[in-house]
């Protein structure tokens, strides 16, 4: 296989492992605007949930700010995630470890990936 063909195969493989999504809204003047564009690279079966989580949070924020969206199903998604143990914070390494132990479903793991990437992870201050 020559170098050019190898490069094409490599590029297609990289693109196939990328999961993306975007969400637009209509402003008060009726203009359609792009609100969110997300991309996750890793396990497509998990990344689809990361995209779902990120777009759902985005949709809820858009509507909260008085705009309308056509993808109203995103507003009905339960974006809750499991708490990390007391005194801990979700990190990619910790979430991956829990996923590999089957302590997290694909959906929970995907939601956590997005949660972490969006900078929302905090230490669980158990009382």
N, C-alpha and C positions, 0 to 999 in steps of 0.2 A: 504494500500500500504506500503510495507516495505521500509526501508531507502535506500537500494541499488537501487530499482526501482525508487524511488523519485530522487536520485542523477543522474541517467541516464536521466530521463525526464528533469531535470534542466539543465544538460550539453547540451542536444540536443537543448533545447530552447535557450541557450546562443549562441550556434554555428549558429543557424538559424538566429539570429539577427546580424550576422557579415557579412559584405560585403568586399571582398578582391579583389585585382588585382595586377598583376605584368607585367613588361615590360622588354624585353631583347633586346639587340642590337648586331650587328656584328662589331667587331673592325677591324682595318686595316689589321690584320693578318688572318682574317676570323674566329676568335673565337667568339662564342656566349657567351655573358656576361649578367648577371642580372643587370639592371640599377636601377629599382625602384620596390618596393614592398609596397603596401599600404593596410590599413585595417581601416574600419570605423564601429563603433558599435552604433546603435541607431535605426533609422527608415529605414529599407531596401529600401523603395520606394524613400527615399531622399539620402541615402548613396550611391546608385548606381551612382548618379550624382557626389557625392564627389570623388568617385573612377575615374570616367570619367575625371573630372577636373584635378586631380592630375596626372593621367597617360598622359593626353594631354600635360600638362606643361613639364613633364619629356620627352616625345617624342620630343617636339620642342627643348628642350635643347640638347638632344642626337644628333639630326640632325644638330643643330647649331655647335656642336663640331666635325662634320665631320664623324659621324657614320651612319649606316643605320639600319632601322627597317622594319619589315614586316607589322606592324599594321599602315600603312600610313594614315588610316582614322582618327587617333588621331591628325594628323597634321592639319586637316581641321576643327577642332572643335573651335568654337568661345568661348573663355574662359573669355570673358568680364563679369564683374559683376557690379551691380548698385553701384553708389557711396553712402556712408553714408551721412547724412546731414552735412552741413558745421560745421567744428570743432569737428566732431564725428569720431569714429572708429568702425568698425564692431567687435562685440564681439559675443560669442555664445548666450548670453542672449538676446542681442538686435536683432540678426538675428532670433532667435526663436520667439520673440515677434512679429516681422514684418511678419513672416511666419504664425503665428496663426491669425493675422489680415487680412490675404490673400493679404498682400502688396507684398509678394514674392511668386513666383511659387515654386513647388518642386525642379525644376532644379536650380533655382537661390539660393534657400536655401542650396541645396547640394553643389553647387559651393562655396558658402560662408563658409560653414563648413570646406571644404578642404582649402580654402584660409586662413582662420583663423588658422587652425591646422598647416599649412605650414609656419606660421609666416610672412605672406605677408600683413596682415592688417595694415594700417597706417591711421593716422588722415587725414581727408579730409580738405586740406588747400584751401578752396574756395577763389577765388580772386575777 
